């Protein structure tokens, strides 16, 4: 089965991560080419619609989500996964820009408070989009379970335990920033009632489907 994305290279800086992502030949480049698959991504993580995204279409990602680059959707999904872990700090941000020499090649820049967190979120988001656009007949990925597993993985790498009696991975949603391909600056601030608490790994259903970095941390 063909892959939707090919992550060509990743560069981790002091506070940012840059990933060069290829949308593989034969796959749609824009969300408008497969609106049903785009809707599947939305239903996995509906809070992405409320990310601020100051492009030509409006001020929120929902205004352009129906006709934007798949790499841009990947960026927002990655930012939302990071946000839901509660480990990304007060601000999560991203920027997606096309590479001039190839209409299928994009550079995605993400805030990187922790390289394991950012890379894990990116790989998990790519897995979710692979399901939505390429393999929708398979069981849907478990978004909340993936967030919980990634949270536990990153916390363990940091030498931190899950606080006893803590029912959420994040008490308050972080501010999101997502930059459109055509925009210079975007500041995203999701609505408070859009963010969902990440469950503990012990609450994950036995039939849950995981992908990306989180998959390796679920027994």
Buried (B, 14 or more C-beta within 10 A) or exposed (E): EEEBBBBEEBEBEEEBBBBBBBBEEEBBBBBEEBEEBBBBBBEBBBBBBBBBBBBEBEBBBBBBBBEBBBBBBBBBBBBBBBBBBBBBBEBBBBBBBBBEEEEBBBBBBBBBBBBBBBBBBBBBBBBBBBBBBBEEEEEBBBBBBBBBBBBBBBBEBEEEEBEEEEEBBBEEBBBBBBBBBBBEEBBBBBEEEBBBBBBBBEEBEEEBBBBBBBBEBBE
